[in-house]
Amino acid sequence: MDKTVVVAVESSRHHPLYKKTVRKIAKYKAHDEKNQCEQGDIVRLIETRPLSKEKRWRVAEIITRAEVIEVKPEEIEVEVKPEVVDVQPEEVDVQSEEIT
């Protein structure tokens, strides 16, 4: 989706019966003319004419930028377990005794 961003708007309210806080997340597709938005940015939207089937909003401004944390891949140390040797059971002499 070139020049399109998906914006999640989160709202919370108390459930009338159970009194628990319920989060509701609504997703809107918005037009980003210069492809400036990144994941995690906080943006301001304005309503506009229909630009496509689902796109009815436009990014007015980027309020705050998200911090990008770069993580370098590390080597994973693998423990080598000793091989399991198949051991044959020893022969066991079983003596039967009659019970009287």
Biopython code that builds the backbone (N, CA, C, O; Angstrom):
import numpy as np
from Bio.PDB.StructureBuilder import StructureBuilder

atoms = [
    (1, "MET", "N", (0.846, -1.167, 0.000)),
    (1, "MET", "CA", (0.000, 0.000, 0.000)),
    (1, "MET", "C", (0.896, 1.236, 0.000)),
    (1, "MET", "O", (1.315, 1.702, 1.060)),
    (2, "ASP", "N", (1.179, 1.747, -1.143)),
    (2, "ASP", "CA", (2.009, 2.933, -1.257)),
    (2, "ASP", "C", (1.196, 4.156, -0.830)),
    (2, "ASP", "O", (0.045, 4.316, -1.236)),
    (3, "LYS", "N", (1.794, 5.006, -0.019)),
    (3, "LYS", "CA", (1.190, 6.245, 0.485)),
    (3, "LYS", "C", (-0.025, 5.991, 1.366)),
    (3, "LYS", "O", (-0.901, 6.850, 1.470)),
    (4, "THR", "N", (-0.089, 4.844, 1.992)),
    (4, "THR", "CA", (-1.192, 4.521, 2.896)),
    (4, "THR", "C", (-0.627, 4.025, 4.213)),
    (4, "THR", "O", (0.310, 3.227, 4.238)),
    (5, "VAL", "N", (-1.201, 4.499, 5.305)),
    (5, "VAL", "CA", (-0.830, 4.014, 6.632)),
    (5, "VAL", "C", (-2.086, 3.528, 7.333)),
    (5, "VAL", "O", (-3.178, 4.042, 7.093)),
    (6, "VAL", "N", (-1.929, 2.541, 8.197)),
    (6, "VAL", "CA", (-3.030, 2.037, 9.008)),
    (6, "VAL", "C", (-2.823, 2.585, 10.410)),
    (6, "VAL", "O", (-1.805, 2.315, 11.047)),
    (7, "VAL", "N", (-3.798, 3.360, 10.888)),
    (7, "VAL", "CA", (-3.699, 4.021, 12.179)),
    (7, "VAL", "C", (-4.656, 3.328, 13.136)),
    (7, "VAL", "O", (-5.840, 3.169, 12.839)),
    (8, "ALA", "N", (-4.133, 2.916, 14.290)),
    (8, "ALA", "CA", (-4.959, 2.275, 15.309)),
    (8, "ALA", "C", (-5.314, 3.315, 16.364)),
    (8, "ALA", "O", (-4.429, 3.946, 16.943)),
    (9, "VAL", "N", (-6.604, 3.491, 16.611)),
    (9, "VAL", "CA", (-7.082, 4.419, 17.626)),
    (9, "VAL", "C", (-7.615, 3.583, 18.776)),
    (9, "VAL", "O", (-8.550, 2.800, 18.610)),
    (10, "GLU", "N", (-7.005, 3.759, 19.954)),
    (10, "GLU", "CA", (-7.365, 2.954, 21.115)),
    (10, "GLU", "C", (-8.186, 3.795, 22.079)),
    (10, "GLU", "O", (-7.810, 4.919, 22.412)),
    (11, "SER", "N", (-9.305, 3.249, 22.522)),
    (11, "SER", "CA", (-10.124, 3.920, 23.524)),
    (11, "SER", "C", (-10.469, 2.902, 24.600)),
    (11, "SER", "O", (-10.552, 1.703, 24.332)),
    (12, "SER", "N", (-10.668, 3.387, 25.814)),
    (12, "SER", "CA", (-11.026, 2.482, 26.903)),
    (12, "SER", "C", (-12.217, 3.071, 27.656)),
    (12, "SER", "O", (-12.371, 4.287, 27.764)),
    (13, "ARG", "N", (-13.044, 2.179, 28.166)),
    (13, "ARG", "CA", (-14.213, 2.595, 28.946)),
    (13, "ARG", "C", (-14.529, 1.493, 29.938)),
    (13, "ARG", "O", (-14.035, 0.373, 29.807)),
    (14, "HIS", "N", (-15.331, 1.797, 30.905)),
    (14, "HIS", "CA", (-15.728, 0.805, 31.897)),
    (14, "HIS", "C", (-16.975, 0.081, 31.430)),
    (14, "HIS", "O", (-17.916, 0.692, 30.924)),
    (15, "HIS", "N", (-16.966, -1.238, 31.610)),
    (15, "HIS", "CA", (-18.131, -2.031, 31.254)),
    (15, "HIS", "C", (-19.255, -1.706, 32.237)),
    (15, "HIS", "O", (-19.013, -1.667, 33.444)),
    (16, "PRO", "N", (-20.483, -1.472, 31.751)),
    (16, "PRO", "CA", (-21.542, -1.042, 32.662)),
    (16, "PRO", "C", (-21.952, -2.091, 33.698)),
    (16, "PRO", "O", (-22.361, -1.735, 34.804)),
    (17, "LEU", "N", (-21.849, -3.359, 33.361)),
    (17, "LEU", "CA", (-22.279, -4.399, 34.290)),
    (17, "LEU", "C", (-21.116, -4.940, 35.118)),
    (17, "LEU", "O", (-21.234, -5.075, 36.336)),
    (18, "TYR", "N", (-19.996, -5.250, 34.467)),
    (18, "TYR", "CA", (-18.892, -5.912, 35.146)),
    (18, "TYR", "C", (-17.858, -4.951, 35.719)),
    (18, "TYR", "O", (-16.959, -5.379, 36.443)),
    (19, "LYS", "N", (-17.969, -3.663, 35.409)),
    (19, "LYS", "CA", (-17.084, -2.618, 35.938)),
    (19, "LYS", "C", (-15.618, -2.849, 35.619)),
    (19, "LYS", "O", (-14.745, -2.394, 36.358)),
    (20, "LYS", "N", (-15.341, -3.531, 34.554)),
    (20, "LYS", "CA", (-13.979, -3.792, 34.126)),
    (20, "LYS", "C", (-13.647, -2.849, 32.973)),
    (20, "LYS", "O", (-14.516, -2.528, 32.163)),
    (21, "THR", "N", (-12.401, -2.408, 32.899)),
    (21, "THR", "CA", (-11.987, -1.533, 31.809)),
    (21, "THR", "C", (-11.861, -2.358, 30.536)),
    (21, "THR", "O", (-11.156, -3.366, 30.503)),
    (22, "VAL", "N", (-12.554, -1.917, 29.491)),
    (22, "VAL", "CA", (-12.568, -2.619, 28.211)),
    (22, "VAL", "C", (-11.865, -1.733, 27.191)),
    (22, "VAL", "O", (-12.217, -0.566, 27.015)),
    (23, "ARG", "N", (-10.856, -2.308, 26.517)),
    (23, "ARG", "CA", (-10.147, -1.572, 25.465)),
    (23, "ARG", "C", (-10.797, -1.860, 24.125)),
    (23, "ARG", "O", (-11.140, -3.001, 23.815)),
    (24, "LYS", "N", (-10.960, -0.808, 23.337)),
    (24, "LYS", "CA", (-11.483, -0.963, 21.987)),
    (24, "LYS", "C", (-10.466, -0.342, 21.035)),
    (24, "LYS", "O", (-10.027, 0.788, 21.248)),
    (25, "ILE", "N", (-10.091, -1.068, 19.995)),
    (25, "ILE", "CA", (-9.131, -0.581, 19.019)),
    (25, "ILE", "C", (-9.819, -0.514, 17.661)),
    (25, "ILE", "O", (-10.314, -1.515, 17.143)),
    (26, "ALA", "N", (-9.837, 0.696, 17.095)),
    (26, "ALA", "CA", (-10.399, 0.895, 15.763)),
    (26, "ALA", "C", (-9.248, 1.200, 14.816)),
    (26, "ALA", "O", (-8.352, 1.971, 15.158)),
    (27, "LYS", "N", (-9.263, 0.605, 13.633)),
    (27, "LYS", "CA", (-8.199, 0.822, 12.660)),
    (27, "LYS", "C", (-8.740, 1.613, 11.481)),
    (27, "LYS", "O", (-9.786, 1.291, 10.918)),
    (28, "TYR", "N", (-7.997, 2.660, 11.118)),
    (28, "TYR", "CA", (-8.366, 3.504, 9.992)),
    (28, "TYR", "C", (-7.224, 3.520, 8.986)),
    (28, "TYR", "O", (-6.053, 3.531, 9.368)),
    (29, "LYS", "N", (-7.562, 3.523, 7.715)),
    (29, "LYS", "CA", (-6.550, 3.672, 6.672)),
    (29, "LYS", "C", (-6.501, 5.140, 6.289)),
    (29, "LYS", "O", (-7.526, 5.758, 6.002)),
    (30, "ALA", "N", (-5.278, 5.695, 6.288)),
    (30, "ALA", "CA", (-5.117, 7.119, 6.022)),
    (30, "ALA", "C", (-4.085, 7.322, 4.924)),
    (30, "ALA", "O", (-3.191, 6.498, 4.727)),
    (31, "HIS", "N", (-4.226, 8.432, 4.217)),
    (31, "HIS", "CA", (-3.322, 8.777, 3.127)),
    (31, "HIS", "C", (-2.114, 9.525, 3.676)),
    (31, "HIS", "O", (-2.267, 10.508, 4.400)),
    (32, "ASP", "N", (-0.916, 9.063, 3.335)),
    (32, "ASP", "CA", (0.337, 9.706, 3.727)),
    (32, "ASP", "C", (1.073, 10.072, 2.439)),
    (32, "ASP", "O", (1.763, 9.236, 1.857)),
    (33, "GLU", "N", (0.927, 11.314, 1.998)),
    (33, "GLU", "CA", (1.419, 11.742, 0.694)),
    (33, "GLU", "C", (2.919, 11.535, 0.518)),
    (33, "GLU", "O", (3.353, 11.120, -0.556)),
    (34, "LYS", "N", (3.717, 11.811, 1.540)),
    (34, "LYS", "CA", (5.177, 11.761, 1.402)),
    (34, "LYS", "C", (5.801, 10.485, 1.985)),
    (34, "LYS", "O", (7.026, 10.385, 2.063)),
    (35, "ASN", "N", (4.996, 9.531, 2.385)),
    (35, "ASN", "CA", (5.479, 8.288, 3.001)),
    (35, "ASN", "C", (6.437, 8.569, 4.158)),
    (35, "ASN", "O", (7.496, 7.946, 4.246)),
    (36, "GLN", "N", (6.081, 9.494, 5.042)),
    (36, "GLN", "CA", (6.935, 9.866, 6.161)),
    (36, "GLN", "C", (6.659, 9.051, 7.413)),
    (36, "GLN", "O", (7.540, 8.934, 8.265)),
    (37, "CYS", "N", (5.498, 8.497, 7.551)),
    (37, "CYS", "CA", (5.122, 7.798, 8.779)),
    (37, "CYS", "C", (5.848, 6.472, 8.901)),
    (37, "CYS", "O", (6.043, 5.752, 7.922)),
    (38, "GLU", "N", (6.241, 6.168, 10.124)),
    (38, "GLU", "CA", (6.854, 4.888, 10.455)),
    (38, "GLU", "C", (5.985, 4.209, 11.510)),
    (38, "GLU", "O", (5.081, 4.824, 12.076)),
    (39, "GLN", "N", (6.266, 2.959, 11.760)),
    (39, "GLN", "CA", (5.516, 2.214, 12.753)),
    (39, "GLN", "C", (5.801, 2.786, 14.144)),
    (39, "GLN", "O", (6.961, 2.986, 14.505)),
    (40, "GLY", "N", (4.755, 3.048, 14.921)),
    (40, "GLY", "CA", (4.902, 3.564, 16.265)),
    (40, "GLY", "C", (4.753, 5.074, 16.371)),
    (40, "GLY", "O", (4.727, 5.602, 17.483)),
    (41, "ASP", "N", (4.655, 5.788, 15.255)),
    (41, "ASP", "CA", (4.481, 7.240, 15.291)),
    (41, "ASP", "C", (3.077, 7.585, 15.788)),
    (41, "ASP", "O", (2.126, 6.830, 15.584)),
    (42, "ILE", "N", (2.970, 8.737, 16.442)),
    (42, "ILE", "CA", (1.667, 9.259, 16.843)),
    (42, "ILE", "C", (1.331, 10.370, 15.867)),
    (42, "ILE", "O", (2.098, 11.319, 15.707)),
    (43, "VAL", "N", (0.164, 10.247, 15.206)),
    (43, "VAL", "CA", (-0.188, 11.175, 14.134)),
    (43, "VAL", "C", (-1.552, 11.810, 14.395)),
    (43, "VAL", "O", (-2.344, 11.312, 15.195)),
    (44, "ARG", "N", (-1.806, 12.918, 13.701)),
    (44, "ARG", "CA", (-3.107, 13.577, 13.733)),
    (44, "ARG", "C", (-3.758, 13.350, 12.372)),
    (44, "ARG", "O", (-3.133, 13.564, 11.333)),
    (45, "LEU", "N", (-5.018, 12.917, 12.384)),
    (45, "LEU", "CA", (-5.752, 12.642, 11.145)),
    (45, "LEU", "C", (-6.802, 13.710, 10.914)),
    (45, "LEU", "O", (-7.331, 14.297, 11.858)),
    (46, "ILE", "N", (-7.098, 13.956, 9.637)),
    (46, "ILE", "CA", (-8.227, 14.805, 9.290)),
    (46, "ILE", "C", (-9.073, 14.059, 8.268)),
    (46, "ILE", "O", (-8.567, 13.279, 7.461)),
    (47, "GLU", "N", (-10.367, 14.318, 8.324)),
    (47, "GLU", "CA", (-11.290, 13.653, 7.415)),
    (47, "GLU", "C", (-11.172, 14.276, 6.025)),
    (47, "GLU", "O", (-10.965, 15.482, 5.892)),
    (48, "THR", "N", (-11.302, 13.459, 5.011)),
    (48, "THR", "CA", (-11.199, 13.936, 3.637)),
    (48, "THR", "C", (-12.197, 13.173, 2.772)),
    (48, "THR", "O", (-12.894, 12.280, 3.253)),
    (49, "ARG", "N", (-12.256, 13.528, 1.513)),
    (49, "ARG", "CA", (-13.150, 12.829, 0.596)),
    (49, "ARG", "C", (-12.671, 11.388, 0.427)),
    (49, "ARG", "O", (-11.511, 11.100, 0.720)),
    (50, "PRO", "N", (-13.509, 10.495, -0.025)),
    (50, "PRO", "CA", (-13.072, 9.112, -0.232)),
    (50, "PRO", "C", (-11.953, 9.038, -1.273)),
    (50, "PRO", "O", (-12.122, 9.456, -2.418)),
    (51, "LEU", "N", (-10.805, 8.496, -0.852)),
    (51, "LEU", "CA", (-9.665, 8.368, -1.752)),
    (51, "LEU", "C", (-9.584, 6.969, -2.357)),
    (51, "LEU", "O", (-9.000, 6.779, -3.423)),
    (52, "SER", "N", (-10.164, 6.011, -1.681)),
    (52, "SER", "CA", (-10.237, 4.647, -2.199)),
    (52, "SER", "C", (-11.406, 3.960, -1.502)),
    (52, "SER", "O", (-12.224, 4.614, -0.855)),
    (53, "LYS", "N", (-11.476, 2.657, -1.635)),
    (53, "LYS", "CA", (-12.596, 1.921, -1.050)),
    (53, "LYS", "C", (-12.674, 2.101, 0.465)),
    (53, "LYS", "O", (-13.766, 2.277, 1.006)),
    (54, "GLU", "N", (-11.531, 2.060, 1.159)),
    (54, "GLU", "CA", (-11.522, 2.152, 2.623)),
    (54, "GLU", "C", (-10.814, 3.392, 3.155)),
    (54, "GLU", "O", (-10.852, 3.650, 4.358)),
    (55, "LYS", "N", (-10.175, 4.157, 2.289)),
    (55, "LYS", "CA", (-9.361, 5.288, 2.745)),
    (55, "LYS", "C", (-10.186, 6.573, 2.726)),
    (55, "LYS", "O", (-10.540, 7.089, 1.666)),
    (56, "ARG", "N", (-10.488, 7.085, 3.948)),
    (56, "ARG", "CA", (-11.302, 8.296, 4.103)),
    (56, "ARG", "C", (-10.609, 9.341, 4.973)),
    (56, "ARG", "O", (-11.224, 10.351, 5.315)),
    (57, "TRP", "N", (-9.350, 9.125, 5.337)),
    (57, "TRP", "CA", (-8.614, 10.005, 6.234)),
    (57, "TRP", "C", (-7.280, 10.383, 5.608)),
    (57, "TRP", "O", (-6.778, 9.699, 4.716)),
    (58, "ARG", "N", (-6.711, 11.498, 6.097)),
    (58, "ARG", "CA", (-5.416, 11.961, 5.625)),
    (58, "ARG", "C", (-4.573, 12.314, 6.844)),
    (58, "ARG", "O", (-5.101, 12.829, 7.829)),
    (59, "VAL", "N", (-3.270, 12.046, 6.793)),
    (59, "VAL", "CA", (-2.370, 12.385, 7.894)),
    (59, "VAL", "C", (-2.100, 13.883, 7.818)),
    (59, "VAL", "O", (-1.538, 14.373, 6.839)),
    (60, "ALA", "N", (-2.510, 14.613, 8.874)),
    (60, "ALA", "CA", (-2.300, 16.056, 8.903)),
    (60, "ALA", "C", (-0.892, 16.379, 9.383)),
    (60, "ALA", "O", (-0.212, 17.227, 8.805)),
    (61, "GLU", "N", (-0.452, 15.695, 10.449)),
    (61, "GLU", "CA", (0.888, 15.934, 10.979)),
    (61, "GLU", "C", (1.330, 14.734, 11.798)),
    (61, "GLU", "O", (0.517, 13.942, 12.274)),
    (62, "ILE", "N", (2.635, 14.627, 11.945)),
    (62, "ILE", "CA", (3.209, 13.607, 12.818)),
    (62, "ILE", "C", (3.519, 14.301, 14.139)),
    (62, "ILE", "O", (4.358, 15.201, 14.192)),
    (63, "ILE", "N", (2.842, 13.883, 15.201)),
    (63, "ILE", "CA", (3.011, 14.544, 16.500)),
    (63, "ILE", "C", (4.315, 14.118, 17.153)),
    (63, "ILE", "O", (5.122, 14.967, 17.532)),
    (64, "THR", "N", (4.536, 12.809, 17.291)),
    (64, "THR", "CA", (5.796, 12.315, 17.851)),
    (64, "THR", "C", (6.285, 11.142, 17.020)),
    (64, "THR", "O", (5.501, 10.353, 16.494)),
    (65, "ARG", "N", (7.590, 11.053, 16.919)),
    (65, "ARG", "CA", (8.228, 9.943, 16.212)),
    (65, "ARG", "C", (8.493, 8.810, 17.191)),
    (65, "ARG", "O", (8.744, 9.050, 18.372)),
    (66, "ALA", "N", (8.437, 7.590, 16.707)),
    (66, "ALA", "CA", (8.733, 6.424, 17.527)),
    (66, "ALA", "C", (10.240, 6.236, 17.609)),
    (66, "ALA", "O", (10.964, 6.516, 16.653)),
    (67, "GLU", "N", (10.704, 5.763, 18.750)),
    (67, "GLU", "CA", (12.121, 5.463, 18.892)),
    (67, "GLU", "C", (12.416, 4.152, 18.185)),
    (67, "GLU", "O", (11.703, 3.164, 18.360)),
    (68, "VAL", "N", (13.464, 4.154, 17.393)),
    (68, "VAL", "CA", (13.858, 2.950, 16.670)),
    (68, "VAL", "C", (15.001, 2.317, 17.445)),
    (68, "VAL", "O", (16.047, 2.936, 17.639)),
    (69, "ILE", "N", (14.805, 1.111, 17.877)),
    (69, "ILE", "CA", (15.830, 0.387, 18.619)),
    (69, "ILE", "C", (16.440, -0.636, 17.682)),
    (69, "ILE", "O", (15.757, -1.528, 17.179)),
    (70, "GLU", "N", (17.734, -0.491, 17.458)),
    (70, "GLU", "CA", (18.419, -1.424, 16.583)),
    (70, "GLU", "C", (18.991, -2.558, 17.420)),
    (70, "GLU", "O", (19.681, -2.325, 18.413)),
    (71, "VAL", "N", (18.705, -3.759, 17.021)),
    (71, "VAL", "CA", (19.171, -4.939, 17.721)),
    (71, "VAL", "C", (20.077, -5.711, 16.789)),
    (71, "VAL", "O", (19.687, -6.068, 15.677)),
    (72, "LYS", "N", (21.292, -5.967, 17.251)),
    (72, "LYS", "CA", (22.222, -6.739, 16.442)),
    (72, "LYS", "C", (22.008, -8.218, 16.726)),
    (72, "LYS", "O", (21.791, -8.602, 17.875)),
    (73, "PRO", "N", (22.066, -9.033, 15.717)),
    (73, "PRO", "CA", (21.915, -10.472, 15.955)),
    (73, "PRO", "C", (23.120, -11.012, 16.723)),
    (73, "PRO", "O", (24.256, -10.611, 16.473)),
    (74, "GLU", "N", (22.867, -11.904, 17.638)),
    (74, "GLU", "CA", (23.925, -12.502, 18.434)),
    (74, "GLU", "C", (24.035, -13.982, 18.077)),
    (74, "GLU", "O", (23.094, -14.607, 17.590)),
    (75, "GLU", "N", (25.220, -14.506, 18.340)),
    (75, "GLU", "CA", (25.405, -15.926, 18.096)),
    (75, "GLU", "C", (24.719, -16.706, 19.202)),
    (75, "GLU", "O", (24.759, -16.326, 20.372)),
    (76, "ILE", "N", (24.103, -17.779, 18.818)),
    (76, "ILE", "CA", (23.411, -18.625, 19.774)),
    (76, "ILE", "C", (24.313, -19.805, 20.086)),
    (76, "ILE", "O", (24.747, -20.537, 19.197)),
    (77, "GLU", "N", (24.583, -19.969, 21.380)),
    (77, "GLU", "CA", (25.406, -21.104, 21.786)),
    (77, "GLU", "C", (24.504, -22.317, 21.963)),
    (77, "GLU", "O", (23.477, -22.261, 22.640)),
    (78, "VAL", "N", (24.909, -23.399, 21.346)),
    (78, "VAL", "CA", (24.125, -24.621, 21.409)),
    (78, "VAL", "C", (24.877, -25.619, 22.266)),
    (78, "VAL", "O", (26.046, -25.912, 22.015)),
    (79, "GLU", "N", (24.200, -26.141, 23.279)),
    (79, "GLU", "CA", (24.821, -27.152, 24.120)),
    (79, "GLU", "C", (24.722, -28.499, 23.422)),
    (79, "GLU", "O", (23.662, -28.888, 22.933)),
    (80, "VAL", "N", (25.841, -29.197, 23.387)),
    (80, "VAL", "CA", (25.862, -30.514, 22.769)),
    (80, "VAL", "C", (25.648, -31.539, 23.868)),
    (80, "VAL", "O", (26.438, -31.643, 24.807)),
    (81, "LYS", "N", (24.583, -32.281, 23.736)),
    (81, "LYS", "CA", (24.281, -33.308, 24.721)),
    (81, "LYS", "C", (25.014, -34.585, 24.339)),
    (81, "LYS", "O", (25.198, -34.861, 23.154)),
    (82, "PRO", "N", (25.436, -35.372, 25.335)),
    (82, "PRO", "CA", (26.116, -36.633, 25.001)),
    (82, "PRO", "C", (25.153, -37.571, 24.279)),
    (82, "PRO", "O", (23.942, -37.560, 24.501)),
    (83, "GLU", "N", (25.738, -38.369, 23.417)),
    (83, "GLU", "CA", (24.909, -39.284, 22.643)),
    (83, "GLU", "C", (24.345, -40.371, 23.544)),
    (83, "GLU", "O", (25.000, -40.843, 24.473)),
    (84, "VAL", "N", (23.142, -40.744, 23.248)),
    (84, "VAL", "CA", (22.492, -41.803, 24.000)),
    (84, "VAL", "C", (22.851, -43.123, 23.335)),
    (84, "VAL", "O", (22.595, -43.327, 22.149)),
    (85, "VAL", "N", (23.448, -44.014, 24.117)),
    (85, "VAL", "CA", (23.855, -45.311, 23.592)),
    (85, "VAL", "C", (22.753, -46.306, 23.904)),
    (85, "VAL", "O", (22.263, -46.379, 25.031)),
    (86, "ASP", "N", (22.373, -47.067, 22.899)),
    (86, "ASP", "CA", (21.328, -48.059, 23.090)),
    (86, "ASP", "C", (21.923, -49.232, 23.862)),
    (86, "ASP", "O", (22.786, -49.939, 23.343)),
    (87, "VAL", "N", (21.471, -49.444, 25.089)),
    (87, "VAL", "CA", (22.000, -50.496, 25.958)),
    (87, "VAL", "C", (21.013, -51.655, 25.942)),
    (87, "VAL", "O", (19.811, -51.478, 26.138)),
    (88, "GLN", "N", (21.555, -52.848, 25.704)),
    (88, "GLN", "CA", (20.735, -54.042, 25.723)),
    (88, "GLN", "C", (20.564, -54.489, 27.169)),
    (88, "GLN", "O", (21.534, -54.482, 27.928)),
    (89, "PRO", "N", (19.371, -54.874, 27.564)),
    (89, "PRO", "CA", (19.183, -55.342, 28.948)),
    (89, "PRO", "C", (19.876, -56.691, 29.153)),
    (89, "PRO", "O", (19.932, -57.532, 28.256)),
    (90, "GLU", "N", (20.393, -56.861, 30.353)),
    (90, "GLU", "CA", (21.059, -58.126, 30.671)),
    (90, "GLU", "C", (20.011, -59.209, 30.861)),
    (90, "GLU", "O", (18.859, -58.944, 31.204)),
    (91, "GLU", "N", (20.451, -60.442, 30.626)),
    (91, "GLU", "CA", (19.527, -61.548, 30.816)),
    (91, "GLU", "C", (19.338, -61.770, 32.313)),
    (91, "GLU", "O", (20.295, -61.771, 33.087)),
    (92, "VAL", "N", (18.098, -61.954, 32.692)),
    (92, "VAL", "CA", (17.778, -62.127, 34.099)),
    (92, "VAL", "C", (17.208, -63.531, 34.260)),
    (92, "VAL", "O", (16.304, -63.939, 33.532)),
    (93, "ASP", "N", (17.765, -64.271, 35.244)),
    (93, "ASP", "CA", (17.248, -65.603, 35.529)),
    (93, "ASP", "C", (16.100, -65.459, 36.511)),
    (93, "ASP", "O", (16.258, -64.914, 37.604)),
    (94, "VAL", "N", (14.949, -65.954, 36.103)),
    (94, "VAL", "CA", (13.785, -65.887, 36.967)),
    (94, "VAL", "C", (13.485, -67.313, 37.412)),
    (94, "VAL", "O", (13.297, -68.210, 36.590)),
    (95, "GLN", "N", (13.444, -67.502, 38.711)),
    (95, "GLN", "CA", (13.126, -68.810, 39.264)),
    (95, "GLN", "C", (11.699, -68.792, 39.735)),
    (95, "GLN", "O", (11.268, -67.886, 40.447)),
    (96, "SER", "N", (10.968, -69.814, 39.322)),
    (96, "SER", "CA", (9.586, -69.872, 39.745)),
    (96, "SER", "C", (9.463, -70.816, 40.933)),
    (96, "SER", "O", (10.051, -71.898, 40.942)),
    (97, "GLU", "N", (8.721, -70.413, 41.902)),
    (97, "GLU", "CA", (8.495, -71.264, 43.080)),
    (97, "GLU", "C", (7.005, -71.509, 43.186)),
    (97, "GLU", "O", (6.176, -70.649, 42.891)),
    (98, "GLU", "N", (6.709, -72.706, 43.615)),
    (98, "GLU", "CA", (5.302, -73.030, 43.796)),
    (98, "GLU", "C", (4.886, -72.620, 45.198)),
    (98, "GLU", "O", (5.608, -72.844, 46.169)),
    (99, "ILE", "N", (3.749, -72.036, 45.282)),
    (99, "ILE", "CA", (3.232, -71.621, 46.585)),
    (99, "ILE", "C", (2.176, -72.628, 46.987)),
    (99, "ILE", "O", (1.259, -72.941, 46.228)),
    (100, "THR", "N", (2.332, -73.125, 48.199)),
    (100, "THR", "CA", (1.356, -74.122, 48.673)),
    (100, "THR", "C", (0.496, -73.585, 49.775)),
    (100, "THR", "O", (-0.373, -74.296, 50.282)),
]
sb = StructureBuilder()
sb.init_structure("model")
sb.init_model(0)
sb.init_chain("A")
sb.init_seg("    ")
for serial, (resi, resn, name, xyz) in enumerate(atoms, 1):
    if name == "N":
        sb.init_residue(resn, " ", resi, " ")
    sb.init_atom(name, np.array(xyz, "f"), 0.0, 1.0, " ", f" {name:<3s}", serial, name[0])
structure = sb.get_structure()
